[in-house]
Amino acid sequence: MKLIQAPLLALTLLLPAITAGHPTARPPEEQQSHRHNWAFDLFHDKYCIGTTVSYAGQGSSGCRTNLENGGAEAFINVNVDPSCKVKLYKDKNCSRRSMVEEVKTGMTTKCKALSRKKTVHSFEVFCR
């Protein structure tokens, strides 16, 4: 029993000293590097009711598939930088001819249903 007590006592005394040297919050310059320059929400329902699936990132994304809830029928433009455009596609390959919507700066930040009962199955982001 005494063999266990000594290491526990040492750890209890040293733990505050070890953790005191590590900041719990990131410095402002590091936080800025983690900011997103595009963010939007997708909804399985055309009225933006139900589970919100948020996507965000920096720079171009390439084709993103496997959207949660099997796809989306509506979106909300949370924040898309002027240098970026988000393209939503009805297929899973981000094919140009299957693009149904382009989300960009200046679009409303309210719920927007996709036209003609389309369902989005993939997206990609292009940034300059």
MOPAC internal coordinates of N, CA, C and O (Angstrom, degrees):
PM7 1SCF
backbone

  N    0.0000 0     0.00 0     0.00 0    0    0    0
  C    1.4333 1     0.00 0     0.00 0    1    0    0
  C    1.5259 1   110.90 1     0.00 0    2    1    0
  O    1.2310 1   120.60 1   140.00 1    3    2    1
  N    1.3702 1   116.46 1   -40.00 1    3    2    1
  C    1.4515 1   120.07 1  -179.39 1    5    3    2
  C    1.5216 1   111.17 1   -66.19 1    6    5    3
  O    1.2310 1   120.21 1   152.80 1    7    6    5
  N    1.3335 1   117.21 1   -27.20 1    7    6    5
  C    1.4666 1   120.58 1   178.85 1    9    7    6
  C    1.5290 1   111.08 1   -65.15 1   10    9    7
  O    1.2310 1   120.10 1   148.37 1   11   10    9
  N    1.2829 1   117.42 1   -31.63 1   11   10    9
  C    1.4655 1   121.68 1  -179.63 1   13   11   10
  C    1.5264 1   110.50 1   -82.99 1   14   13   11
  O    1.2310 1   119.84 1   143.96 1   15   14   13
  N    1.3159 1   117.91 1   -36.04 1   15   14   13
  C    1.4536 1   121.93 1  -175.67 1   17   15   14
  C    1.5233 1   112.41 1   -64.27 1   18   17   15
  O    1.2310 1   119.23 1   139.20 1   19   18   17
  N    1.3087 1   119.07 1   -40.80 1   19   18   17
  C    1.4595 1   121.56 1  -177.06 1   21   19   18
  C    1.5323 1   111.51 1   -63.99 1   22   21   19
  O    1.2310 1   118.46 1   131.45 1   23   22   21
  N    1.3494 1   120.53 1   -48.55 1   23   22   21
  C    1.4658 1   119.43 1   177.70 1   25   23   22
  C    1.5300 1   112.58 1   -64.05 1   26   25   23
  O    1.2310 1   120.04 1   143.71 1   27   26   25
  N    1.3310 1   117.54 1   -36.29 1   27   26   25
  C    1.4676 1   120.09 1   178.54 1   29   27   26
  C    1.5215 1   111.06 1   -65.25 1   30   29   27
  O    1.2310 1   120.36 1   139.04 1   31   30   29
  N    1.3207 1   116.92 1   -40.96 1   31   30   29
  C    1.4545 1   121.19 1   178.23 1   33   31   30
  C    1.5242 1   110.43 1   -63.95 1   34   33   31
  O    1.2310 1   119.91 1   136.90 1   35   34   33
  N    1.3115 1   117.78 1   -43.10 1   35   34   33
  C    1.4642 1   121.78 1   179.37 1   37   35   34
  C    1.5263 1   110.67 1   -64.01 1   38   37   35
  O    1.2310 1   120.63 1   137.00 1   39   38   37
  N    1.3198 1   116.40 1   -43.00 1   39   38   37
  C    1.4633 1   120.70 1   179.35 1   41   39   38
  C    1.5252 1   110.80 1   -64.76 1   42   41   39
  O    1.2310 1   120.14 1   139.03 1   43   42   41
  N    1.3217 1   117.34 1   -40.97 1   43   42   41
  C    1.4559 1   122.01 1   179.01 1   45   43   42
  C    1.5217 1   110.97 1   -62.38 1   46   45   43
  O    1.2310 1   120.07 1   141.33 1   47   46   45
  N    1.3093 1   117.48 1   -38.67 1   47   46   45
  C    1.4602 1   121.30 1  -179.49 1   49   47   46
  C    1.5274 1   111.88 1   -76.45 1   50   49   47
  O    1.2310 1   119.74 1   146.22 1   51   50   49
  N    1.3314 1   118.11 1   -33.78 1   51   50   49
  C    1.4618 1   121.50 1  -176.43 1   53   51   50
  C    1.5234 1   113.92 1   -86.38 1   54   53   51
  O    1.2310 1   119.85 1   154.33 1   55   54   53
  N    1.3135 1   117.89 1   -25.67 1   55   54   53
  C    1.4615 1   120.76 1  -175.09 1   57   55   54
  C    1.5278 1   113.33 1   -56.80 1   58   57   55
  O    1.2310 1   118.65 1   133.27 1   59   58   57
  N    1.3369 1   120.18 1   -46.73 1   59   58   57
  C    1.4623 1   118.53 1   178.08 1   61   59   58
  C    1.5307 1   112.79 1   -61.09 1   62   61   59
  O    1.2310 1   119.97 1   144.37 1   63   62   61
  N    1.3068 1   117.67 1   -35.63 1   63   62   61
  C    1.4713 1   121.19 1   179.49 1   65   63   62
  C    1.5157 1   111.03 1   -69.67 1   66   65   63
  O    1.2310 1   120.09 1   143.26 1   67   66   65
  N    1.3285 1   117.43 1   -36.74 1   67   66   65
  C    1.4632 1   120.89 1   179.92 1   69   67   66
  C    1.5194 1   110.79 1   -69.34 1   70   69   67
  O    1.2310 1   120.24 1   133.72 1   71   70   69
  N    1.3249 1   117.15 1   -46.28 1   71   70   69
  C    1.4594 1   120.28 1  -176.33 1   73   71   70
  C    1.5179 1   112.48 1   -76.45 1   74   73   71
  O    1.2310 1   119.02 1   156.71 1   75   74   73
  N    1.3000 1   119.47 1   -23.29 1   75   74   73
  C    1.4632 1   121.67 1  -178.89 1   77   75   74
  C    1.5240 1   111.81 1   -64.46 1   78   77   75
  O    1.2310 1   119.99 1   154.12 1   79   78   77
  N    1.3291 1   117.63 1   -25.88 1   79   78   77
  C    1.4481 1   120.51 1  -178.26 1   81   79   78
  C    1.5184 1   114.49 1   -82.32 1   82   81   79
  O    1.2310 1   119.47 1   174.61 1   83   82   81
  N    1.3293 1   118.62 1    -5.39 1   83   82   81
  C    1.4583 1   121.78 1  -177.76 1   85   83   82
  C    1.5198 1   110.90 1  -109.55 1   86   85   83
  O    1.2310 1   119.58 1   -56.21 1   87   86   85
  N    1.3426 1   118.40 1   123.79 1   87   86   85
  C    1.4605 1   119.92 1   179.64 1   89   87   86
  C    1.5257 1   110.62 1   -67.61 1   90   89   87
  O    1.2310 1   120.71 1   -35.76 1   91   90   89
  N    1.3206 1   116.25 1   144.24 1   91   90   89
  C    1.4576 1   120.09 1   178.61 1   93   91   90
  C    1.5325 1   110.73 1   -89.86 1   94   93   91
  O    1.2310 1   119.74 1   157.18 1   95   94   93
  N    1.3159 1   118.09 1   -22.82 1   95   94   93
  C    1.4590 1   121.84 1   178.31 1   97   95   94
  C    1.5184 1   108.91 1  -112.39 1   98   97   95
  O    1.2310 1   120.74 1   -31.40 1   99   98   97
  N    1.3273 1   116.18 1   148.60 1   99   98   97
  C    1.4646 1   120.47 1   178.61 1  101   99   98
  C    1.5227 1   110.16 1   -77.30 1  102  101   99
  O    1.2310 1   120.16 1   -32.93 1  103  102  101
  N    1.3317 1   117.29 1   147.07 1  103  102  101
  C    1.4558 1   120.41 1   175.34 1  105  103  102
  C    1.5266 1   109.94 1   -63.50 1  106  105  103
  O    1.2310 1   119.62 1   -26.46 1  107  106  105
  N    1.3637 1   118.34 1   153.54 1  107  106  105
  C    1.4687 1   121.55 1  -177.05 1  109  107  106
  C    1.5307 1   113.87 1   -53.73 1  110  109  107
  O    1.2310 1   119.51 1   140.53 1  111  110  109
  N    1.3217 1   118.54 1   -39.47 1  111  110  109
  C    1.4689 1   119.61 1  -178.47 1  113  111  110
  C    1.5220 1   111.61 1   -67.03 1  114  113  111
  O    1.2310 1   120.02 1   147.94 1  115  114  113
  N    1.3426 1   117.57 1   -32.06 1  115  114  113
  C    1.4585 1   120.74 1   178.22 1  117  115  114
  C    1.5249 1   110.47 1   -75.50 1  118  117  115
  O    1.2310 1   120.14 1   144.45 1  119  118  117
  N    1.3308 1   117.33 1   -35.55 1  119  118  117
  C    1.4538 1   120.66 1   177.78 1  121  119  118
  C    1.5220 1   110.48 1   -63.83 1  122  121  119
  O    1.2310 1   119.57 1   140.54 1  123  122  121
  N    1.3240 1   118.43 1   -39.46 1  123  122  121
  C    1.4468 1   121.59 1  -179.68 1  125  123  122
  C    1.5143 1   111.43 1   -62.27 1  126  125  123
  O    1.2310 1   119.59 1   144.28 1  127  126  125
  N    1.3259 1   118.39 1   -35.72 1  127  126  125
  C    1.4513 1   120.65 1  -179.14 1  129  127  126
  C    1.5299 1   111.68 1   -69.77 1  130  129  127
  O    1.2310 1   119.59 1   164.94 1  131  130  129
  N    1.3423 1   118.38 1   -15.06 1  131  130  129
  C    1.4546 1   122.20 1   179.41 1  133  131  130
  C    1.5223 1   112.20 1   -99.90 1  134  133  131
  O    1.2310 1   119.39 1  -172.43 1  135  134  133
  N    1.3197 1   118.78 1     7.57 1  135  134  133
  C    1.4566 1   121.40 1   178.12 1  137  135  134
  C    1.5239 1   109.45 1   -72.80 1  138  137  135
  O    1.2310 1   121.76 1   -30.60 1  139  138  137
  N    1.3198 1   114.24 1   149.40 1  139  138  137
  C    1.4591 1   120.11 1   178.30 1  141  139  138
  C    1.5234 1   109.29 1   -93.19 1  142  141  139
  O    1.2310 1   120.29 1   -37.00 1  143  142  141
  N    1.3419 1   117.06 1   143.00 1  143  142  141
  C    1.4551 1   117.58 1   172.75 1  145  143  142
  C    1.5212 1   111.28 1  -105.41 1  146  145  143
  O    1.2310 1   120.39 1  -172.79 1  147  146  145
  N    1.3282 1   116.86 1     7.21 1  147  146  145
  C    1.4573 1   121.45 1   167.49 1  149  147  146
  C    1.5209 1   109.01 1  -153.45 1  150  149  147
  O    1.2310 1   121.62 1   -38.20 1  151  150  149
  N    1.3243 1   114.50 1   141.80 1  151  150  149
  C    1.4613 1   121.40 1   178.28 1  153  151  150
  C    1.5222 1   108.25 1  -156.32 1  154  153  151
  O    1.2310 1   120.79 1   -44.37 1  155  154  153
  N    1.3225 1   116.10 1   135.63 1  155  154  153
  C    1.4578 1   120.72 1   176.57 1  157  155  154
  C    1.5191 1   108.62 1  -153.31 1  158  157  155
  O    1.2310 1   121.17 1   -19.42 1  159  158  157
  N    1.3253 1   115.37 1   160.58 1  159  158  157
  C    1.4579 1   122.06 1   179.81 1  161  159  158
  C    1.5223 1   109.34 1  -115.26 1  162  161  159
  O    1.2310 1   120.30 1   -40.10 1  163  162  161
  N    1.3226 1   117.04 1   139.90 1  163  162  161
  C    1.4544 1   122.20 1   175.11 1  165  163  162
  C    1.5242 1   109.04 1  -113.58 1  166  165  163
  O    1.2310 1   121.26 1   -32.46 1  167  166  165
  N    1.3380 1   115.20 1   147.54 1  167  166  165
  C    1.4577 1   122.18 1  -178.88 1  169  167  166
  C    1.5216 1   109.92 1  -130.16 1  170  169  167
  O    1.2310 1   120.63 1   -40.20 1  171  170  169
  N    1.3091 1   116.39 1   139.80 1  171  170  169
  C    1.4585 1   122.39 1   178.89 1  173  171  170
  C    1.5330 1   110.82 1   -70.92 1  174  173  171
  O    1.2310 1   120.52 1   158.62 1  175  174  173
  N    1.3115 1   116.61 1   -21.38 1  175  174  173
  C    1.4628 1   123.58 1  -175.09 1  177  175  174
  C    1.5345 1   109.75 1  -112.36 1  178  177  175
  O    1.2310 1   119.62 1   -38.57 1  179  178  177
  N    1.3297 1   118.33 1   141.43 1  179  178  177
  C    1.4699 1   122.07 1  -175.52 1  181  179  178
  C    1.5251 1   114.01 1   -67.85 1  182  181  179
  O    1.2310 1   119.89 1   170.36 1  183  182  181
  N    1.3395 1   117.82 1    -9.64 1  183  182  181
  C    1.4670 1   121.35 1   178.94 1  185  183  182
  C    1.5314 1   112.23 1  -101.58 1  186  185  183
  O    1.2310 1   120.06 1  -171.65 1  187  186  185
  N    1.3001 1   117.50 1     8.35 1  187  186  185
  C    1.4715 1   123.32 1  -178.89 1  189  187  186
  C    1.5228 1   111.58 1    59.07 1  190  189  187
  O    1.2310 1   121.18 1  -141.38 1  191  190  189
  N    1.3136 1   115.34 1    38.62 1  191  190  189
  C    1.4625 1   121.97 1   177.31 1  193  191  190
  C    1.5222 1   107.01 1  -107.28 1  194  193  191
  O    1.2310 1   120.77 1   -35.48 1  195  194  193
  N    1.2884 1   116.13 1   144.52 1  195  194  193
  C    1.4625 1   119.71 1   178.54 1  197  195  194
  C    1.5106 1   111.10 1   103.89 1  198  197  195
  O    1.2310 1   121.09 1    24.04 1  199  198  197
  N    1.3024 1   115.52 1  -155.96 1  199  198  197
  C    1.4547 1   122.30 1  -175.25 1  201  199  198
  C    1.5241 1   111.17 1   -67.79 1  202  201  199
  O    1.2310 1   120.90 1   -48.98 1  203  202  201
  N    1.3104 1   115.88 1   131.02 1  203  202  201
  C    1.4596 1   122.20 1   175.04 1  205  203  202
  C    1.5176 1   108.18 1   -93.15 1  206  205  203
  O    1.2310 1   120.55 1   -51.18 1  207  206  205
  N    1.3280 1   116.56 1   128.82 1  207  206  205
  C    1.4588 1   120.67 1   175.33 1  209  207  206
  C    1.5253 1   106.35 1  -113.21 1  210  209  207
  O    1.2310 1   120.66 1   -67.54 1  211  210  209
  N    1.3131 1   116.34 1   112.46 1  211  210  209
  C    1.4607 1   122.13 1  -175.95 1  213  211  210
  C    1.5234 1   110.78 1   -97.15 1  214  213  211
  O    1.2310 1   121.31 1   -40.22 1  215  214  213
  N    1.3267 1   115.10 1   139.78 1  215  214  213
  C    1.4558 1   122.38 1   176.04 1  217  215  214
  C    1.5253 1   107.33 1  -127.08 1  218  217  215
  O    1.2310 1   120.27 1   -41.78 1  219  218  217
  N    1.3191 1   117.08 1   138.22 1  219  218  217
  C    1.4598 1   121.59 1  -179.82 1  221  219  218
  C    1.5180 1   109.33 1  -154.74 1  222  221  219
  O    1.2310 1   120.93 1   -25.18 1  223  222  221
  N    1.3229 1   115.83 1   154.82 1  223  222  221
  C    1.4481 1   119.03 1   177.78 1  225  223  222
  C    1.5082 1   112.66 1  -178.99 1  226  225  223
  O    1.2310 1   121.41 1     5.64 1  227  226  225
  N    1.3061 1   114.91 1  -174.36 1  227  226  225
  C    1.4667 1   122.67 1   177.91 1  229  227  226
  C    1.5133 1   107.83 1  -121.56 1  230  229  227
  O    1.2310 1   120.71 1   -44.13 1  231  230  229
  N    1.3168 1   116.25 1   135.87 1  231  230  229
  C    1.4500 1   120.70 1   175.76 1  233  231  230
  C    1.5123 1   113.46 1    71.68 1  234  233  231
  O    1.2310 1   121.12 1     4.42 1  235  234  233
  N    1.3226 1   115.47 1  -175.58 1  235  234  233
  C    1.4598 1   122.10 1  -178.82 1  237  235  234
  C    1.5230 1   110.32 1   -66.82 1  238  237  235
  O    1.2310 1   120.80 1   -29.57 1  239  238  237
  N    1.3299 1   116.07 1   150.43 1  239  238  237
  C    1.4602 1   119.50 1  -173.16 1  241  239  238
  C    1.5223 1   115.10 1  -111.44 1  242  241  239
  O    1.2310 1   119.65 1   157.39 1  243  242  241
  N    1.3128 1   118.27 1   -22.61 1  243  242  241
  C    1.4545 1   119.10 1  -168.33 1  245  243  242
  C    1.5152 1   108.50 1    76.25 1  246  245  243
  O    1.2310 1   119.89 1    -4.04 1  247  246  245
  N    1.3155 1   117.81 1   175.96 1  247  246  245
  C    1.4629 1   121.92 1  -177.25 1  249  247  246
  C    1.5300 1   110.37 1   -71.80 1  250  249  247
  O    1.2310 1   120.98 1   -53.69 1  251  250  249
  N    1.3254 1   115.73 1   126.31 1  251  250  249
  C    1.4682 1   121.78 1   178.62 1  253  251  250
  C    1.5255 1   108.80 1  -113.05 1  254  253  251
  O    1.2310 1   120.48 1   -56.77 1  255  254  253
  N    1.3026 1   116.70 1   123.23 1  255  254  253
  C    1.4591 1   121.95 1   179.86 1  257  255  254
  C    1.5185 1   108.99 1  -118.27 1  258  257  255
  O    1.2310 1   120.42 1    14.41 1  259  258  257
  N    1.3021 1   116.81 1  -165.59 1  259  258  257
  C    1.4713 1   122.09 1  -179.65 1  261  259  258
  C    1.5281 1   111.78 1    56.14 1  262  261  259
  O    1.2310 1   120.65 1  -132.95 1  263  262  261
  N    1.3324 1   116.36 1    47.05 1  263  262  261
  C    1.4577 1   120.38 1   177.89 1  265  263  262
  C    1.5204 1   109.33 1   -66.59 1  266  265  263
  O    1.2310 1   120.88 1   -36.45 1  267  266  265
  N    1.3090 1   115.91 1   143.55 1  267  266  265
  C    1.4638 1   120.71 1  -179.83 1  269  267  266
  C    1.5176 1   110.35 1   -65.12 1  270  269  267
  O    1.2310 1   120.55 1   -24.96 1  271  270  269
  N    1.3031 1   116.54 1   155.04 1  271  270  269
  C    1.4644 1   124.75 1  -179.93 1  273  271  270
  C    1.5207 1   113.18 1    64.07 1  274  273  271
  O    1.2310 1   119.29 1  -161.45 1  275  274  273
  N    1.3216 1   118.97 1    18.55 1  275  274  273
  C    1.4552 1   121.71 1   176.00 1  277  275  274
  C    1.5188 1   115.16 1    75.76 1  278  277  275
  O    1.2310 1   119.48 1  -170.34 1  279  278  277
  N    1.3027 1   118.60 1     9.66 1  279  278  277
  C    1.4608 1   121.64 1   179.73 1  281  279  278
  C    1.5136 1   111.23 1   129.90 1  282  281  279
  O    1.2310 1   121.24 1     2.38 1  283  282  281
  N    1.3328 1   115.23 1  -177.62 1  283  282  281
  C    1.4659 1   119.83 1  -176.51 1  285  283  282
  C    1.5166 1   110.69 1  -140.27 1  286  285  283
  O    1.2310 1   121.03 1   -32.02 1  287  286  285
  N    1.3401 1   115.64 1   147.98 1  287  286  285
  C    1.4615 1   122.03 1   177.09 1  289  287  286
  C    1.5193 1   112.18 1  -113.83 1  290  289  287
  O    1.2310 1   119.82 1   175.65 1  291  290  289
  N    1.3366 1   117.94 1    -4.35 1  291  290  289
  C    1.4606 1   121.20 1   179.38 1  293  291  290
  C    1.5264 1   109.26 1  -154.89 1  294  293  291
  O    1.2310 1   121.05 1   -16.13 1  295  294  293
  N    1.3347 1   115.60 1   163.87 1  295  294  293
  C    1.4576 1   120.18 1  -179.80 1  297  295  294
  C    1.5194 1   110.28 1  -148.39 1  298  297  295
  O    1.2310 1   121.41 1   -16.24 1  299  298  297
  N    1.3151 1   114.90 1   163.76 1  299  298  297
  C    1.4617 1   123.19 1   171.53 1  301  299  298
  C    1.5182 1   107.07 1  -129.42 1  302  301  299
  O    1.2310 1   120.72 1   -53.10 1  303  302  301
  N    1.3130 1   116.24 1   126.90 1  303  302  301
  C    1.4603 1   122.24 1   175.62 1  305  303  302
  C    1.5250 1   106.88 1   -78.69 1  306  305  303
  O    1.2310 1   119.98 1   -76.80 1  307  306  305
  N    1.3016 1   117.64 1   103.20 1  307  306  305
  C    1.4626 1   121.50 1  -179.48 1  309  307  306
  C    1.5239 1   109.17 1   -77.14 1  310  309  307
  O    1.2310 1   120.58 1   126.70 1  311  310  309
  N    1.3223 1   116.50 1   -53.30 1  311  310  309
  C    1.4634 1   120.77 1   178.53 1  313  311  310
  C    1.5234 1   108.71 1  -167.94 1  314  313  311
  O    1.2310 1   120.70 1   -67.21 1  315  314  313
  N    1.3138 1   116.27 1   112.79 1  315  314  313
  C    1.4567 1   120.43 1   176.35 1  317  315  314
  C    1.5188 1   107.47 1  -121.76 1  318  317  315
  O    1.2310 1   120.69 1   -61.97 1  319  318  317
  N    1.3146 1   116.29 1   118.03 1  319  318  317
  C    1.4558 1   123.78 1  -179.88 1  321  319  318
  C    1.5336 1   110.26 1   -57.75 1  322  321  319
  O    1.2310 1   119.64 1   -33.17 1  323  322  321
  N    1.3460 1   118.29 1   146.83 1  323  322  321
  C    1.4724 1   120.80 1   179.08 1  325  323  322
  C    1.5270 1   113.78 1   -56.74 1  326  325  323
  O    1.2310 1   119.98 1   156.95 1  327  326  325
  N    1.3164 1   117.64 1   -23.05 1  327  326  325
  C    1.4705 1   119.96 1  -179.13 1  329  327  326
  C    1.5351 1   112.76 1   -85.09 1  330  329  327
  O    1.2310 1   120.15 1  -179.47 1  331  330  329
  N    1.3357 1   117.33 1     0.53 1  331  330  329
  C    1.4713 1   120.65 1  -175.43 1  333  331  330
  C    1.5296 1   112.36 1  -124.93 1  334  333  331
  O    1.2310 1   121.56 1   -26.46 1  335  334  333
  N    1.3315 1   114.62 1   153.54 1  335  334  333
  C    1.4598 1   123.16 1   172.78 1  337  335  334
  C    1.5181 1   107.58 1  -135.35 1  338  337  335
  O    1.2310 1   120.80 1   -44.52 1  339  338  337
  N    1.3272 1   116.08 1   135.48 1  339  338  337
  C    1.4558 1   121.79 1   176.87 1  341  339  338
  C    1.5307 1   106.72 1  -104.94 1  342  341  339
  O    1.2310 1   120.34 1   -54.77 1  343  342  341
  N    1.3165 1   116.95 1   125.23 1  343  342  341
  C    1.4625 1   120.78 1   179.59 1  345  343  342
  C    1.5245 1   108.68 1  -110.77 1  346  345  343
  O    1.2310 1   121.19 1   -52.23 1  347  346  345
  N    1.3462 1   115.33 1   127.77 1  347  346  345
  C    1.4543 1   122.61 1  -179.38 1  349  347  346
  C    1.5237 1   108.97 1  -104.59 1  350  349  347
  O    1.2310 1   120.34 1   -44.82 1  351  350  349
  N    1.3388 1   116.96 1   135.18 1  351  350  349
  C    1.4632 1   122.34 1  -174.70 1  353  351  350
  C    1.5239 1   111.19 1  -123.69 1  354  353  351
  O    1.2310 1   120.81 1   -31.93 1  355  354  353
  N    1.3261 1   116.05 1   148.07 1  355  354  353
  C    1.4624 1   120.37 1   178.45 1  357  355  354
  C    1.5298 1   112.46 1   -84.01 1  358  357  355
  O    1.2310 1   119.60 1   164.97 1  359  358  357
  N    1.3288 1   118.36 1   -15.03 1  359  358  357
  C    1.4650 1   119.89 1   176.97 1  361  359  358
  C    1.5290 1   110.07 1  -102.24 1  362  361  359
  O    1.2310 1   120.16 1     0.17 1  363  362  361
  N    1.3074 1   117.29 1  -179.83 1  363  362  361
  C    1.4680 1   121.01 1  -179.48 1  365  363  362
  C    1.5219 1   112.34 1   -98.99 1  366  365  363
  O    1.2310 1   120.06 1  -168.77 1  367  366  365
  N    1.3393 1   117.50 1    11.23 1  367  366  365
  C    1.4597 1   121.20 1  -176.80 1  369  367  366
  C    1.5242 1   113.80 1  -116.08 1  370  369  367
  O    1.2310 1   119.70 1  -177.89 1  371  370  369
  N    1.3223 1   118.18 1     2.11 1  371  370  369
  C    1.4660 1   122.75 1  -176.50 1  373  371  370
  C    1.5403 1   110.82 1    56.59 1  374  373  371
  O    1.2310 1   120.87 1  -139.02 1  375  374  373
  N    1.3220 1   115.93 1    40.98 1  375  374  373
  C    1.4673 1   120.65 1   179.25 1  377  375  374
  C    1.5203 1   110.18 1   -72.41 1  378  377  375
  O    1.2310 1   120.37 1   -44.45 1  379  378  377
  N    1.3008 1   116.91 1   135.55 1  379  378  377
  C    1.4688 1   121.09 1  -177.34 1  381  379  378
  C    1.5151 1   112.74 1   -54.18 1  382  381  379
  O    1.2310 1   120.19 1   138.30 1  383  382  381
  N    1.3205 1   117.25 1   -41.70 1  383  382  381
  C    1.4635 1   119.38 1  -177.03 1  385  383  382
  C    1.5356 1   112.50 1   -72.85 1  386  385  383
  O    1.2310 1   119.82 1   168.82 1  387  386  385
  N    1.3301 1   117.95 1   -11.18 1  387  386  385
  C    1.4610 1   120.06 1   179.40 1  389  387  386
  C    1.5375 1   112.63 1  -101.13 1  390  389  387
  O    1.2310 1   119.89 1  -171.73 1  391  390  389
  N    1.3325 1   117.81 1     8.27 1  391  390  389
  C    1.4730 1   120.39 1   178.73 1  393  391  390
  C    1.5322 1   109.45 1   -66.37 1  394  393  391
  O    1.2310 1   120.64 1   -48.68 1  395  394  393
  N    1.3286 1   116.38 1   131.32 1  395  394  393
  C    1.4605 1   120.56 1  -179.70 1  397  395  394
  C    1.5228 1   112.67 1  -113.20 1  398  397  395
  O    1.2310 1   119.61 1   161.25 1  399  398  397
  N    1.3222 1   118.35 1   -18.75 1  399  398  397
  C    1.4680 1   120.13 1  -178.01 1  401  399  398
  C    1.5152 1   109.67 1  -160.00 1  402  401  399
  O    1.2310 1   121.30 1   -30.91 1  403  402  401
  N    1.3353 1   115.12 1   149.09 1  403  402  401
  C    1.4543 1   121.98 1   173.85 1  405  403  402
  C    1.5189 1   107.67 1  -124.07 1  406  405  403
  O    1.2310 1   120.87 1   -57.90 1  407  406  405
  N    1.3096 1   115.94 1   122.10 1  407  406  405
  C    1.4620 1   121.91 1  -179.60 1  409  407  406
  C    1.5191 1   107.11 1  -100.34 1  410  409  407
  O    1.2310 1   120.60 1   -53.52 1  411  410  409
  N    1.3440 1   116.45 1   126.48 1  411  410  409
  C    1.4602 1   119.65 1   179.80 1  413  411  410
  C    1.5195 1   110.26 1  -147.65 1  414  413  411
  O    1.2310 1   120.87 1    -6.17 1  415  414  413
  N    1.3187 1   115.94 1   173.83 1  415  414  413
  C    1.4540 1   122.04 1  -179.92 1  417  415  414
  C    1.5202 1   109.73 1   -55.64 1  418  417  415
  O    1.2310 1   121.00 1   -34.98 1  419  418  417
  N    1.3011 1   115.70 1   145.02 1  419  418  417
  C    1.4569 1   120.83 1   177.15 1  421  419  418
  C    1.5131 1   113.62 1    90.87 1  422  421  419
  O    1.2310 1   120.00 1   165.75 1  423  422  421
  N    1.3194 1   117.61 1   -14.25 1  423  422  421
  C    1.4664 1   119.61 1   176.15 1  425  423  422
  C    1.5184 1   108.65 1   -72.39 1  426  425  423
  O    1.2310 1   120.94 1   -26.64 1  427  426  425
  N    1.2868 1   115.81 1   153.36 1  427  426  425
  C    1.4521 1   121.39 1   179.53 1  429  427  426
  C    1.5278 1   111.44 1   -57.49 1  430  429  427
  O    1.2310 1   120.87 1   -30.70 1  431  430  429
  N    1.3029 1   115.94 1   149.30 1  431  430  429
  C    1.4659 1   120.43 1   177.38 1  433  431  430
  C    1.5290 1   109.90 1   -99.23 1  434  433  431
  O    1.2310 1   120.41 1  -158.94 1  435  434  433
  N    1.3288 1   116.82 1    21.06 1  435  434  433
  C    1.4622 1   121.94 1   176.61 1  437  435  434
  C    1.5251 1   109.00 1  -101.68 1  438  437  435
  O    1.2310 1   121.04 1   -11.32 1  439  438  437
  N    1.3001 1   115.61 1   168.68 1  439  438  437
  C    1.4583 1   121.69 1  -179.62 1  441  439  438
  C    1.5302 1   110.73 1   -58.85 1  442  441  439
  O    1.2310 1   120.76 1   -49.48 1  443  442  441
  N    1.3335 1   116.16 1   130.52 1  443  442  441
  C    1.4610 1   121.01 1   177.44 1  445  443  442
  C    1.5221 1   108.20 1  -130.08 1  446  445  443
  O    1.2310 1   121.30 1   -63.10 1  447  446  445
  N    1.3276 1   115.12 1   116.90 1  447  446  445
  C    1.4607 1   120.19 1   177.38 1  449  447  446
  C    1.5174 1   109.38 1   -77.41 1  450  449  447
  O    1.2310 1   120.70 1   -31.40 1  451  450  449
  N    1.3181 1   116.27 1   148.60 1  451  450  449
  C    1.4533 1   120.77 1   176.05 1  453  451  450
  C    1.5212 1   109.16 1   -73.56 1  454  453  451
  O    1.2310 1   120.67 1   -34.94 1  455  454  453
  N    1.3079 1   116.32 1   145.06 1  455  454  453
  C    1.4536 1   120.51 1  -176.87 1  457  455  454
  C    1.5226 1   112.22 1   -69.16 1  458  457  455
  O    1.2310 1   120.81 1   -30.12 1  459  458  457
  N    1.2897 1   116.06 1   149.88 1  459  458  457
  C    1.4685 1   124.88 1   174.14 1  461  459  458
  C    1.5193 1   114.29 1    51.89 1  462  461  459
  O    1.2310 1   120.61 1  -136.07 1  463  462  461
  N    1.3129 1   116.44 1    43.93 1  463  462  461
  C    1.4683 1   122.01 1   175.21 1  465  463  462
  C    1.5268 1   113.50 1    52.12 1  466  465  463
  O    1.2310 1   120.41 1  -141.03 1  467  466  465
  N    1.2967 1   116.82 1    38.97 1  467  466  465
  C    1.4612 1   121.64 1   177.02 1  469  467  466
  C    1.5256 1   109.00 1   -80.50 1  470  469  467
  O    1.2310 1   121.05 1   -26.35 1  471  470  469
  N    1.3091 1   115.59 1   153.65 1  471  470  469
  C    1.4600 1   121.77 1   175.01 1  473  471  470
  C    1.5198 1   108.15 1  -123.00 1  474  473  471
  O    1.2310 1   120.84 1   -49.50 1  475  474  473
  N    1.3244 1   116.00 1   130.50 1  475  474  473
  C    1.4562 1   122.36 1   179.43 1  477  475  474
  C    1.5245 1   108.99 1   -83.76 1  478  477  475
  O    1.2310 1   120.69 1   -47.37 1  479  478  477
  N    1.3433 1   116.28 1   132.63 1  479  478  477
  C    1.4639 1   121.24 1   177.87 1  481  479  478
  C    1.5266 1   112.42 1  -121.17 1  482  481  479
  O    1.2310 1   120.49 1   172.68 1  483  482  481
  N    1.3404 1   116.66 1    -7.32 1  483  482  481
  C    1.4731 1   119.44 1   177.28 1  485  483  482
  C    1.5286 1   108.82 1  -157.97 1  486  485  483
  O    1.2310 1   121.17 1   -16.35 1  487  486  485
  N    1.3302 1   115.37 1   163.65 1  487  486  485
  C    1.4638 1   120.40 1   175.09 1  489  487  486
  C    1.5092 1   109.18 1  -151.76 1  490  489  487
  O    1.2310 1   121.45 1   -17.82 1  491  490  489
  N    1.3225 1   114.83 1   162.18 1  491  490  489
  C    1.4669 1   120.70 1   170.66 1  493  491  490
  C    1.5154 1   108.39 1  -147.81 1  494  493  491
  O    1.2310 1   121.46 1   -24.88 1  495  494  493
  N    1.3187 1   114.82 1   155.12 1  495  494  493
  C    1.4575 1   121.99 1  -178.02 1  497  495  494
  C    1.5250 1   107.99 1  -118.86 1  498  497  495
  O    1.2310 1   121.39 1   -47.81 1  499  498  497
  N    1.3316 1   114.94 1   132.19 1  499  498  497
  C    1.4641 1   121.91 1   175.84 1  501  499  498
  C    1.5242 1   108.03 1  -114.87 1  502  501  499
  O    1.2310 1   119.93 1   -54.47 1  503  502  501
  N    1.3145 1   117.74 1   125.53 1  503  502  501
  C    1.4628 1   122.31 1   176.56 1  505  503  502
  C    1.5335 1   108.91 1  -125.84 1  506  505  503
  O    1.2310 1   121.34 1   -37.42 1  507  506  505
  N    1.3000 1   115.05 1   142.58 1  507  506  505
  C    1.4836 1   119.84 1   177.13 1  509  507  506
  C    1.4917 1   109.78 1   -82.63 1  510  509  507
  O    1.2310 1   120.10 1   180.00 1  511  510  509

